[in-house]
Amino acid sequence: MAIALADLINPKQITLHLQANTHPEAVRELVDLLAATNSIRNPTKFLDELRGREAVNSTYAADGVAFPHARTKLVDQIGLAIGRSEAGIPWTGKGELARLIFLIAVPERLISDYLVVVGAIARITRDGPLRTLLLHADSVEEFVATLLSAPSI
């Protein structure tokens, strides 16, 4: 059975006020959310894997959205941490700013489930009105409700 985005959302793994000012700081902050909920083993090693993945190809998608991710042996199930930055985090050398960041830890054996999850998030964030609602949600509960109300879920 394919995984649903709704199955991965944990309010404790969402921050609407990233403190980070840089790409590495933002990724670290989101990895810390996964670590705080015991969703990942060895956060430092996972952070290295994320950096290696980003060095190969930027995970910036478009419209202020980034999907940092890594396939890893450090998780048994897909982990999702979400961060939002009002000012935006410089993500690429081209001056693109990520305001919504969906960090995904993927077990090596669940690549097809990962693609389903990324596809669902991409459809939601490509929708301008939904993206605007996510960017302006006043609480984590409102943010989650917006995600779950999207037709692609």
Secondary structure, DSSP 8 states (H G I E B T S, - for coil): ----HHHH--GGGEESS---SSHHHHHHHHHHHHHHTT-SS-HHHHHHHHHHHHHHS--EEETTEE--EEEESS-SS-EEEEEEEEEEEE-STT--EEEEEEEEEEEGGGHHHHHHHHHHHHHHHHSHHHHHHHHH-SSHHHHHHHHHHSTT-
